Amino acid sequence: MEFDAYAKQYDDNFMGKGSKRFYRDLLKELEIAEGDSVLDVGCGTGYILSCIGEQRQIQGFGLDVSEPMIAVAKEKHQEYEFVVGDCAKLPYDDASMDVVTACMAYHHFPNQEGFRKEVLRVLKPGGKFYLCDPRFPWIVRGFFNTFFKDSGFRTVRRNEKDFEQTGFRHIRSVKDFYVQVISFEK
């Protein structure tokens, strides 16, 4: 796996530090109440759940495909439940989550449609999903999507449309030259 070798130093290396800009933008948009069940898909080392937990009491769940990343998350954030798993086969009950997030992960998911359906399934009615991913100009996006096998970078409009077609209600999109944060509701 791509991130396995970086797991122990991810938070402090180039990739982890670069991702913090995305984490910050996502955290500004989140609406989470005390006691909410929050699932972070593609959670890596558990950084986002940790930041949310500093602000309010939550039931935190993290899922990642990388076993070493999950091992680091479990070590650093023992108050939350972390599992290794497939984003298109979430191991959670129907209507069990108040909030689901995917930050700097969606473009890596090999089955984005399956992921969208699973998020819809595990969210409670009225639950919220937050997508935070890079927003590249078309030439950069085209290069990555053509030459890197795991890339699935999408435009803001394409992400809005795909999630709406899956059954979500689009709430808000915040974007700049580099970051997109899109909020949806079940």
Secondary structure, 3 states (H helix, E strand, C coil): CCCHHHHHHHHHCHHHHHHHHHHHHHHHHCCCCCCCEEEEECCCCCHHHHHHHHHCCCEEEEEECCHHHHHHHHHHCCCCEEEECCCCCCCCCCCCEEEEEEECCHHHCCCHHHHHHHHHHHEEEEEEEEEEEECCCHHHHHHHHHHCCCCCCCCHHHHHHHHHHHCCEEEEEEECCCEEEEEEEC
